Amino acid sequence: MRLRSSLFACCGLLLLVAGMAMFLRGFFPAPVRSFGSLKARVTEIPAEPVPGLTSNWTKPPSPLFGRVVVMLVDALREDFVFGPKGRQFMPYTRHLVEQGSSHSFIAKAWPPTVTMPRIKAMMTGRIPGFIDVIMNLNSPTLLEDNLIWQAKSAGKRILFYGDDTWIRLFPNHFVEYDGTTSFFVSDYTEVDENVTRHLDTVLKRDDWDLLILHYLGLDHIGHLAGPNSHLVGPKLNEMDNIVQKIHAELLSKEGETSLPSLLILCGDHGMSDTGSHGGSSNHEVNTPLVLISPAFRKKDSFVVSEYVEQTDLTSTLALGLGLPIPRNNLGRLILTVLEERSLRERLRYLHLNGYQLSKLVEESIPAYEKDSGYEMFGIAQKSHGSWIKLYLEGNTSETLANIGKKVLRQYLDALKFMSSSLSEIVAQYDMYSMIVGTIIVVEVIFLLILSTPEALGSTAEFEVSVSSPFYSLLFYLLCLVFAAIHVVVCTSLKTSCYFCNVSWLLVATVIVLISALQCVLLSTLWKRFANGKPQYKSYAAMDSSWSELDLLLLLGTFGHTLSLGSSSFIEEEHQTWYFLLNTLLLVLFQDVCRKYFAASDPKGKLKQGRSPEDRSEPQTTIQGLLGTSYCDQEDDKSKAYLRSDGSYERWLALLCPWVILIFCRVLRCLNQTGIKWAHEPDFGHWLTSSSHRIELSILTAIFLFLIFILVQRTCSPVSKAALALGLVGIYCYRAAIGNVTFPWKPDKHDISKGITEARFVYVFILGILFTGVKDLLKSAFASPDTTTNSRGLWEMYNGLVLLAALLLRPHNLPVLLFTLMVQILLTRFIWRLLDYDAAQITIIYYWFAQASFYFQGNSNSIATVDISAGFVGFENYVELPAVFLTLFSTYIGPLLWAVHLTCYMSSERSRYSSAAVGHSCYCFVLLRAIPASVYVILVTLLRYHLFVWSVFSPKLLYEGMHTLVTAAACVMFTAMDQKRMIT
């Protein structure tokens, strides 16, 4: 059976996506030892450790606080309270921190710093798994032990207002609640007013014990405009007024209750310098934790806040409310809260926390007796028992106090070591699912690499010959062997495994797939090496010399792949692509100079710029090095262009690499990305600051006008009108949401959600896309001609450009503009002048696509994902459109370059052979499959690396999504190639 190389590559990439999905499911499993529905009980609380005596403290300790209010401000950075902005915009809170009855801390949140995992961390005391990033969009019910369940079981009445993630996590736990959607980031006013409107009545009532408020406005402002926006100050001031209102009401009722009240101001995560979150930078993981209560003594002066873990709030709040500590808690009691309590009470609380952690150590660590923290807790418990014995005997000497302080330090050390040991084993990998996914990935990549010479042959076809009896028998044997292995593994595993719990139909499909890939791989190996007869046309007299471009493209591609084994190279991957792109442009300039200024070429080895008469000689290209060649055919216009020795074309061609190099340098200054220099100021921050709205408005209008000039060349008259109106609508949308302003009302701040304006633009986007689809269908069925097909592809491309302009933030429009300009320069001057083949052009396109991804401000941190793009034009959160728009806005660069490559290959059919599109598609797939496959293997080997969750795991998610996006582009390539063959 013969397959087109494009179809073969597309199928291989789809199988690679399936293998990576299986690997990801094993790499991001459910957390270890989560005890399911088992809950801590009051009856399980231990008595004081008194050997030989009966302590009078055998019951659970009484609560420290009466009514508790938890005010959680989403994306509240610690410097928003403790820094200059806190002093300026939150004066009342700052006064309480510096001189009031309060304790303030900097709570460190573990990555991923997104809302749902952070809520889980604060309520369970457990560090969530990284898979919770994906589950954040659709939060399931939390079944494991948590503070909300414990409070409800103890008869406490809980009220909640705010982010509806809490309602999904804790259904039927609140006696009264009002949820607001957390994903509609364009709204930062009503989303908070819907919470605050309940306070006037609720604070005056006495029918509740725990009040939880989750404010989302600050997080939404961050996603929309960043932490330096002029909207941040008023929002912080609004939060400060709410703190003052709650504190005043609690103080007014202080004499009516026997226990003091407690107000907790905290953030679930911070906010990066770009306004997003999800990563592990200091601004994302450091959040304020302010505990305000009359039970605390007033401060004389401001003390620098100490660091605690965010999970420490769980055990502290549980003991403060007189509740059992949740079973999975890894947090430690914040001892400062007990400063007014006696030494015996403090030791009692520390013993309860240590007892809970020791039980978790026993359940989670096989050799728990050898754990240093567990041993230290045993010693502290014995010392505590001895101290209690002396205390109950009436000993009041100073020695007793010194011994008690020593026991207290022993408990603190034991808690620290036990919490650290448990944090290191927070999750275990589903190795069986990972192995199955890796097998699929490895088989696919080896098959693609081995098939490269034939797939890039003159016919761009691949022969699949597995119909012999030998391969049929081998296939059935492999199916039986893999089925037997599956049964043995699943019956012997003691831990949960995803692949063992799926239906047998899916298991059988995967086994058949792995067996079939194995047979095809063996068949290809036999054909390549054992048979010794290549299936593609060979050129004995082929010149085997390497050009500078070939060396750069091959070494650069594989060098980048190898760099993925380094955490530093992953964090600063943009630097790798910037370097490769700059070097590529210098090589292009050298080839242009060789074309025009080479004095002579006696041996005829200059590949670039050869005259059409020399085309009969085999080419020394990447495809030639693989043992293949095809003769490019040019139209008369291209021949005339190449033969032209006019100075106009010559100087334009010489200037093109340097102009592109300048564009790349400007884009590097637009967005600082990565980790090390992400905090440095850049042109994007300057443009987005509130004091430069006029400059941003002028530049936005200019950029949109230039985008129209560049794109309209390939538009039909109707599409030109739609494009022009759509770009005007984009400016109106950005003005409506406050990013830019109109010249006739620069000081007016009537900011809205921009729903109408965005939908106005969507109408024109759909109209242009519909025109393109109509032309493609017409060329496929009604009148098969290449011109209509090419026009349809360009219309599709233009519609995607308009969508990109809508979703990109205004300061990022230069990325889109310069991308369009570079594409025009390459196609009009470089490709027509230099005789590059489809493989070389595809690799160059791929490099520009990768660099564009980082020019946009993206990185390998989840924090740089702009989720606000998923809600452009929508009143409420709609899952599928939100996911699609967010994915498209993240990969705008790679997608536009891939679609442009498709359009270019379709338009230049006269320049290239019929196999060029298949070659281009195959190379594009290979460029994506090689780093993705290698990274799967590397991350498996490095799964216990120190930075596996902060660096390697986010990159793994990016690799998976990038492969999925490439598969979508590959489908377009394949469809065009099949249509071309039919035509």
N, C-alpha and C positions, 0 to 999 in steps of 0.2 A: 504494500500500500504506500503510495506516494502522497506526501503532504507538502503544501506550500510552507516555506520557512517561517512566514509571518504567522500562519495558523499554528504551526508546531510551537513557536515561541510563545504565543498567547496562551495555548493550553498549558505549557510548562510553567508560565508565570502564575496562572490560576491555581495550579497544583501547589506551587510554592506558597501562595497565600494560604491555602488550606493547611499545609504543613506548619507554617508559622502560627496560624490560629491555634492549632493543637499545642504547639510549643508554648505559646503565651498562656494558654489555659493551665498548663502544668507549672509554668514559671511563676504565675501569680495565683497561688492557691488560696483557699480559706486559711485563716490564721490557725496555728497549732494550739491545741488544748483550750478550745473555747467552751468546753463543758456543756454546749447546747443549752437546754432549758434548765439546767441545774442552777439553783440559787442558794446564796448564803442564808442561813436561818439564825434567828436570835438564839435558839437553843444550842447552836454550835459555838457561841462565843465563849472562850475559855475564862476561867477564874484567874485570879492572881496566882503566880507560881510560888506557892508557899509549901515547902516540903514538911510534912508531918504536922502541920497546923491547918485549922480551918479558917480561911480568910473571911472577913466580913464584907469583902467585895467579890461576890460570886455572880452578881447580876450584871447585865450590860450597863455601861456608864450612862448617866442621864445626859440629855441634850445640852449643848453649850448655848444654843441660840433658839429663839422662838420663831418668828416670821423671817423668812429669807427671800430676798429679791435678787435674782440673777439677771443682770443687764448685759447681754452679749451684743457687742457692736461688731458686725461683720467687717473683716479686713482692717481692724484697728491696730495700727502699728504702735510699737512702744514709744517711738519718738513723737507720736501724735498726742501723747499724754505727758511724758517725761521730758520731751524736747522743747525747742522754741515754739513750735506750733501749739503745744499744750499750754504754755504760759500765755500765749496770745489769745487763743480761741476757747480754751477751757479753764478759765480762771477759778471757778468754784471748785472743780475737781482738783486742780493744782493746789489750791489752798488746803483741801482736805489731806492731800498727799504730804504736804510739807508741814502742816501744823495741826491737822485734825486727828481724831481718834481713828486711825487707819493703819493698815500695813500694805505696802506696795511692793510688788515683785515684777520681774521680767520672766514671763512664762515661755519656755522654749517648746515650740510645736515640732513634732517629727514630720518630715516629708512623707507623703504628699500633703502639701498645705492647701487642701480644698475643704469645703464646709462639712460635708457628711462624715468623712473620717475624723475630723476634729471634734465634732459633736460626740461621736462614738468614744473618742479618747477621753473626753471630759466626763462622760457619764459612766463608762465602764472601767476606766483606768488602764485600758489595754491599748497598745500601739496598733492601729489598724494596718491591714495589709495594703500593698500598693494597688491591688486590684480594685480597692475602694474608689480610686480615681474614676474608673469606668462606671462603677455602680453609683457614683455621685449624681448622675442624671436621673436615676430611677431608684430611689432609696427603698430597700425592702425593710420589712419589720425586723426590729432588733430583738432577737430571742434570748441572747445571753444575759447574764446577771448585770444589772445596771442600777444607778441611783434612782431613776424614776420609778422602776418597779419596786424597789425597796421602800421608797417613800409612800407609794400607794398602798403597799401591803401593811405598812405601819399605821394606816388610817389617815395619812396626811392628805389634805386637799390641795391639788395642784392646778394652777391656772397657767395658760400659755397664750402668748400673742406674738406673731412674727412669722419667720421662715417656716413654710409648711413641711420642710424636711423633718422637723420634729414630730409632726403629726403622722407622717408615714413611718417613722422609726418607732414611735410609741403610740400606736392606735389604742383608743379606749382607756388611756391613762389620765387624761386631763378632764376635770369636772367642767371646765369651760375653756374654749379655745377659739382663736380666729387666725387662720393661716393666710400668708401672703406668698406669692410665687417668688422663688429666688432666682429665676433664670431670665426674667424680663428686665435686662440691665438698663434699658432706656429710661426706666422710671426710678427716680431717686427721691421723689417727694411724697407721692401718695403711699408708697410702700412703707414709709415710716409713719405717716399720719394715721394709717390704719391701725398701727400699734399704739400710738400715743393717745388716740381718742378714747381708749378704754381706761386710762390711768386715773382720771378725776373721780370716777365712780368706784373703781376697784380698790384704790388706796384707802378709801373711807370705809370699806366693808371689813368685816371681821370673820368672813366665812372661808378663809384660805390660809394655808401655811407656807406654800412655796409658789412664788410668782416668777415666771421665766419670760423675759422679753428678748426677742432677737431682731435687731435693727439691720436692714440690708442697704440702706441708702448710700452709706459711705463706700461699700464694696462696689455698688453700681457706678458711682462717680469715678472710682478708680479704673474700672473697665472702660468707661467712656472717654475719660480725659486724663487719667493719670493722677499721681499723688500731688503734683504741683499745680493742679487746676485751681482756678479762682472759686470753684464750687466747694472745695474741701473745707475752707475756713468756716463758712456759714453752717455747713453740716456738723462740724465739730462743736460749734457754738450751740447748735440745736441739741446735740447730745449732752452738752454740759448743763443746759437748762433742765433737761429731763432728770439728770442726776440730782440736781438741786431740788427739784420738785419731789422726787421719791424720798430723798434723805430728810427733807423737812417734814413730810407726812409720817415717816417712820419715827422721827424724834417726837412728834406731837402725840403719838400713841404709846410712847415708851413707858409711862406710868401705869398704863392699863394692863400690861402683861408682866408676868413674873420673870420671863427670860428676855435678854436683850435681842434686838433685831440685828440682821446682817444684810448689808447691801454689797453685792459683788459686781464690779465693773471689769469686764474682760473682753478679749477678742478671740475669735476662733483661729485666725491666722493673720498674718500681716499683709503687706502689699509691696510688690517690687517697684523699682523706679519707673517701670513702664505702666504701672497700675494693675498688673495682673498678679496671679499667685499660683502656687502649685509646686514651686521649686524649693531650694534649700538655702537661698541667700539669707543674710542676717535680717533684712527688712521683711522677709516673708515668714521666718520662723520665730522672731522675737515679738511677743505680744504683751501688753500690760495686764497685770492682775492686781486689782485694788480691792482690798477687803475693808469695808467701813462699818464700824459698830461701836456703840457706847461701851462695850465690854473691853475695848482696847484703851490703853492710856494715850493721852495726847502727846504729840511730839513737840520737842523744843526747837528742833531744826530739821532741815531736809537731809535725809541720808540716802546715798546712792542705792537704788533698788538692787537686791540680790537676785540671782538667777535660780529658778526652780523649773521643774518639768511640768508641762501642762497636765500630765496625768496625776500630778501630786494633788490637784484640786479634788480628785475623786475621794481619796481616803480622808482628806481634811474635811470635806463637806459631809461625808457619811458620818464620821465621828462627831462632827459639830451638830448634826441633826439627831444623834442617838441611834443611827442605823447600822446594821452590819455592813462591813466593807464588801463590795462586790467580789466574787470569787476570782475573777480574772485580772484584778487590779495589779498593776505594776508600780503604782505611784507610792510616794513616801509622804508621811504626815509632815505638814509645814509646822514645825515646832513653835515658830514665832507666834502663831495664833494662840498658843497656850501660855503666854507670858505671865498672865495674872493667875494661873492655876498653881496649886501646890506641887511639890516635887513628886509626891505619890501619884497624883492624878496624871502628871505628864508621863511618868513611867508606865502607868496603866494603859494610856493611849498608844504609846510606842510599842508596848507588848502586844496589843491587839493587832496593830499593823504588821508587826514582825511575825506573829502567829499566822496571819492570812498569807503573807508572802512565803513563809516556810512550807505551808501546805501546797502552795502552787509549785514551789521548787520540787517537792516530793513527787508531784504528778507529772512534771515536765522534764526533769533531768533524771536519766536512769541511775547514774552514780551520784545521787544527791548528797550522800553522806560525806563525799569528798569536796563538795562545793564550799569554798571559803566563807561565803556569806552565811550559809546554813550552819557551819561550825561556829562561827562568831555569834550567831543568834542563840545557839545552845549554851554557850558560855555566858552570854548576857542574861539569859533566862535563869541560869543557876545563880548568878550574882544578884539578880533581882529578887530571887526567892530568899537569899540570905539577908538582903537588905530589908525585905518585908518582915522577916522573922525578928530582926532587931527592932524594927519600928513598932511591931505589935507588942513587943516586950516593954515598950515605954522608953526606949533609949532616945535621948534628945541631945546627945553630944554633937560637937562639930564634926567628929569623925564620921558620924552617920550621914551628915550632909555631904561630906567629901566622897563617901562611898556611893551615895546616890547619884552624884554628878558623874562619877566614873561609869556607873551602870548606864546612865543616860547616853554618854558618849559611845559606849559599847553597842547600845541599841541602834544609834544613828549610823555607825559604821556597818553593822550587820544589814540594816535596811538598804544602805547604799550598794553593798556588794550583791545582795540577793536581787535587787531591782536591776542591776547591771547584767547579771547572769541571765535573768529572764528576758531582758530586752534583746540579748544576742540571739536567742532562739525563738524570736517572736513568730516566725513562720517556717514551715518546712516545705521543701519543694516536692511537687508531684512528679517524681523522676520518671515513672513509667510513661506518663503523657508527654513529658519532655523528650524522652527517647523516641517515641513513636513519631512525634513531629519532626525531630532532627533527622530521622531515617528518611522521611519523605523529602525534606529539604535537601539533604545530601544527594539522594538519588536524582532529583531534578537537576541540581546544578552540575553534577558530573555528566548527566545526559546532554545538557545544553552545551557544555564545553567540548565534549567528544564529538558532537554533531556540528560544530562550528564550520569546519572546512566544507562539508557537503551543503549545509544550510546557506553558506555564503558563496556557493558555486554559481556558475553561469546561468543555471536555470532556477536557482533559489528554491529548490525542492529537496525534500528529505525522504529517503526510502526507509520505511519501517517494515522489516521482514522478520516476523515472529510466528509465521504460520506453519513452520515445520513441526513434525511430530515431537522432536526433541524439546522445543520450547513449550509446546502444549503440555507435555508430561511434566516439565520443570515447573510450569505455572501451577498445576494442580498440587504438586508436591510442596511447593512453597506455601500455598494456601493452607494446606494441612499442618505444616510445621508452625506457621505463624498463629494459626488457631489454637494449636496445642500450647504454644508458649503463652498465649493470652490467658487461657484457662489456668495454667499453672501459676502465673504471676498473680492473677486476680484472686485465686483461692489461698495464696500464701501471704499476701500483703496484710499487715496489721493496721495500716493507716488508710484513710480514705483516698481513693483514686478516681479522677473524673472519667478516664477512659474505661474503667471497670464498671461504671455505673450507667453508661449510656446504653441505648437499645442495641440488641444483637444485629439489627439491620445496619446500623451505622458502623458497628464493629466489622461486620462482614464486608461492607463497602471499603473501609480503610484497608483491610487485609488484602482484598482483591487488587486495590490500587497499588499497594506496596509490592505485591507479587508481580503485577504487570510491569511496573517500572523496573523491577529487578530483571525481568526477562528482556525488556527492550534495551536496558543498559548492557547486559551480557551480549546481546545480539550485536549491538554497536561496537563493543570492544572486540568481538570476534572479527567483525568486518574490517575494523581499522588495523588491527595488529596481526591476527592469526592468518587472515586471508592474504594480506599483503598486496591487495589490488584496490587502490583508491577508486572511489566511485565518482570522482570529479575530474574535470579536465586538468591535466598537468602540463606545465611548461618547463621543459628541460633547460631551455636557454634563458630561464627567468633570471633577471638581475636580483641578487639577494641582498643588495646593500640597503641599509636603513636610512631613511631621511630623518632630519631633526624632528619633524612633526610626529613621525611614527614613534620615535623614541620617547618623546614627551608624553604623548597620549597614552602609550602602554605603561611606561614607568609611573606616570602620574596617577593613573587609575588604580594600578595595583599598590602603589605606595600609600595612597589614601586608604585603601582597604586594610592594609597592615597596620596603619596608625590607629585603627579602631580598638586595638588592644590596650591603648593607653588612656587612662581617665583624663589626663590633662589635654590630650589631643581631642578627645570627645568634647570636653568643655569649651575648647577654643577651636572647634572644627572649621568655623568660618575663616580662620586665618589660613588654614590649609587650602581652601578653595580660592581665597583671594590671591594667594601666592601662585597657585597653578594657573589661574586665569591671567594674571599679569605676565607670567612667563609665556603662556600661549600667544598672547597678543604680540610679544616681541618676536616670536617665531613667525607669526603671520607677516609682520613687517619685514622680516628677513626674506621670506618667500616672495613678497611683492618686489623687494629690491632685486632679488635674483631674476625675477621675471623681466624687469626693465633694464637693469644695469649690468647683468652678467656679460662680460666681454665675449666669451665664447664657451661652447660646450662640446668639445670635440668628441667625447664618448657618448654623447646623447643621454646622459644620466640625469639630467635635470627633469624631474617629473612635472613640477609646477610650470605652467606657462608654455608647455610644448605646443607646437603648431598642430593643427588638425591633421596635417599630412603624416605626422609621426605617430598617429594613434594606433597603428597596426602593431606596434611593439608592446609587449606585455608591460603593465604598469607596476612600479614598485610601490605598492600601497599596503595598508594593513591587510586588505583582502588578498593581495598578492603574496604577502608573507605567509598567509594561511594556505596558500596553494591554489588560489582561485583568481579569476580576473573576468572582467566584463568590459566591453568597449562602450564608452559613453558617446552618445550621438547628440550633436548640438544642432540647433536650428540656425538658420542663416543669420539671424540677428545676433546670436551669441558669437558666431564665427567672426562677424564683422567687428564685434566689440573686442574680441581677443586680438585681432589683427591690427586693431587701431593703434597707431603710435602717436595719437594726439596728446598734447600736454594736459588737456582738461581731464581726461580719464586717468592719465598717469598720476597727476598730483592728487586727485581725489582718492585714488586707490592707496597712494602712499600715506595720505593723512588719516585714512580710516582707522588703522590700528591705534594711532595716537589719540584720536578723538574718542574711541571706545575706552581707551585706558583712562582718559580724563573723566569720562562718565563714571567708570567704576570707582575712581578715587573720590568723586563727589558723593556717590552712594555710600561709600564706607563711612563718610563723615555724618551721614544722615541719621543712622541708628547705631549706637554702641550696643553690642550684643556679646554673648558668651558669659563668662563668670568674672574674670579678673578685672576687666575694664568696663563692665556694664554700668558701673556707677558714675563713670566719667561723663561730663556734659557733652552733648552732641547737638547738631543742628536741629534735630527733631524736637528735643526738649526746648530749645529756644523758640521754635515756631509754635509749640503747643502752650507756652506760658500765656497767661491771661493778658499780659502787657503787650503781646505781639499779635493780637487777633487781626488787626488791620493788615499787617504784613502777610499773615497766613491767608487772609481772604483774597488779597491781590494775587498772590502766587497760585492759589487754588484756581481762580478764574483763568489765569494764564495757562496753567497746566491742562485744564479741561479743554480750553480752546485748541492747544497744540495737539492734544490727543485726538480731537475731531479732525484736524488737518491731516494727521498721519493715517487714521483709520479709514476715512471716507474714500480713499483711493480705490478700495476693493469693495465698496458698497454699491448696491443698486440705488436708483433715485429714491425709492420709497424708504429704503434702509438708511439713507443719508439723513432724511428728515427725522426718522425715528431716533437716530443716533444723536442728532443735534438737540432734539427736545429732551432726550434722556439725560444728556450731560447737563442741560439747564436744570432739569429736575434734581440731579445730584447736588448741585450747588444749593438749590432751595432746601433740600433735605438737610444738608450740613448746617445751613443757616438756621433751620427750625430747631435743631437740637443744640445749638449754641457753639458749634465748632468755628464757624465763620460768621461774618456779618454782612449786611447789605450796605452799600455806600450811603443810601438815603436815610438810614436809621442806625448809625453805628453804636449808639449808646442804649438802644432799646434791648431789654433782657427778657422778652416774652418767649421763653424757651418752652418747646413742646416735645412730644415724642417723635414727630416727623412721620407719623404713620401714613398720612395721605400722600405726602411728597414721595416717600419710598415706594408706595404702591403705584404711583404714577410712573416711576422709572421702571418698575417691574413689567408694566404693560408694554413698554417699548422694547425691553429685553426679550420678552416672550415673542413679540412681533418679529424681531430680527431673527431669532432662533427658528421660528416657524417658517420664515422665508427660506432659510438655509435647509431645513428638513424637507421642505417642498421641492427644492431644486435637487436634493440628493435622491428623493424618491422618484422624481421625474427622470433623472438620468439612469436610475436603476431599472425602471419598468417601462416608462412611456417612450422616451427617445434616448437610448444609450449613447451619449456623447461625452467626451472628456471635458468640454468647456462648461457644460451645465454642472457636472460633478464638481469641478474645481470651484465654480462660483458658489455652490452650496456650502462647500467646506469653508470658504472665506467668510460667508455670512455667519456660519456657526462661530467662527473665530471672533468676528466683530461683536457678536452678542455676548460672548464670554468676556471680552475686553470691557464692554459697558457694565457688566455685572461686577467685574473686578474694580472698576472705578467707583461703583456704589459702595462696595464693602470695605475698601481700603480707607483708612483714616486720611484726612486731608494732607497731613505732612508726609504721607507715604506715596502720594500721587507721583512724585518724581521717579519712584521705582518703576511704575507702570509706563511713564512717558519714556524714560531712557531705555527700557526694555524694547519698546516699539521702535525707537530710533536705532538701536543696535541691530535689531532684526532686519531693518531696511538696509542699513549699511552693509551688513554681511551678504544679503541676497543680491543687492544691486551692484556691488563693487568687488567683494572678495570672492564669492563662489563663481561668478562669471569669469573672473580673471585667472584664478588658480584652479588647476585641474584636480580638485579633491574628489574622491569617490564618496559613495553614500555612507560607508562605514566611518570615514574620517569626519564628515559633516555631522553625523549623528553623535559621535563622541564630543565634538566641540559644542553642539547644542546642549548635550547633557551637562557639560561643565558650566555653561552659562546658566542653565536651569538651577543647578545646585548653588551657585553664587547668588542668584536672584532670591533664593529662599532666605539667605542670611542678610542680603541687602534690605529686605523687608523688615528686619528687626527680630526675626525668629532665631531660636537657638535650640539646643538639645535639652532645655529645661521646659517643663510644662507651663511655667509661669508666663512664657511669652505667647501662649495661645490666646488669641483675641476672641473670647466667646461673645463679645458684644455684636460681632458680625452675624451671629446666628439669630438675632432678634430684630434685624432691620426690617421694618415694615409690618411687624406683627404686634397685635394687641396683647396676646398672651403667649405662653410657652407652648409651641407645637414641636414635638420631638423630631420628626423626620426632617422638616425644613431647617430646623435649628442645627441639627447635626450636619446636614449637607452644606449649609452656608458657612458654618464654622470650618469645616474641612476644606472647602473651596478657598476661603480667605487665607487659610494657613498655607496652602500649596498653590497659590496663584502663580508664582514664578515657574515652578516645574510644569504646571498644567499648560500655561500659555506657550512655553517653549516647545512642549511636546505637540500641541495642536498646530503651532506654526510650522513645525517640521513636517507634519502630515500635509498641511496646505501647500507648502513649498514643493514637496515631492510630487504632489498631484499636479501642480501648475507647470512644473518643468519636465514633463514627460518626454519632450523631444530631446532634452539634454542627457537623460539617463535611460538605461536599458529597462526592459520590463521587469527585471529582477531587482532593481534598485530599491523599490519600496519594501520588498521582503527583506533585503539586506539591512535596511535602515531599522525596520521593526525588530529584527533579530538582535542587532547590536544594542538597541535601546533596552530590550529585555535583559540581555546579558549584563549590561552596565548596572542594572538595578538588582539582578539576582545575585551577582558575585558578592558585593558587600553585605547584602542581607543574609546570605547563607553563611558567610564567614563570621558575621557578627553573632549569629545564633550559636555557632560552635564556641566562639570566644566567651560569650556571656555564660555559657554552661560551665566552662573551665574556671571562670572568675566569679562564680555565684556566691562564694564566701569572701569576696573582696570587701575591703572596708567601705568602698564607695558604691557598692552594688545597688543600693536603693536610691542614692542621691544622684548618681551619674549614669551608671550602666542601664538601669531599669527604664528611666525616661527615654533614653536613646533607643532602647528596644521597642518601645511603643511607637516612637517616631518612625523607625525602620518598618514596622508592620504597616502603619498607615500609609507611608510613602509607597510601599510595594502595592498596596491596594489601589492607590491613586494611579500608579503606573499601569496596573492591569486594566483600569478603565480606559486610559489613553491607548493602550495596546489593542483593545477591542476595535477602536476607530481605525487604527493602522491596518488591522487584519481585514476589516470590512472593505476598506479602500483597495487593498491589494487583491482581494477576491473579485471585487467589481472590475478592477483593471484587467484582470485575466479574462473575465467574461467578455468585456468590451473588445 
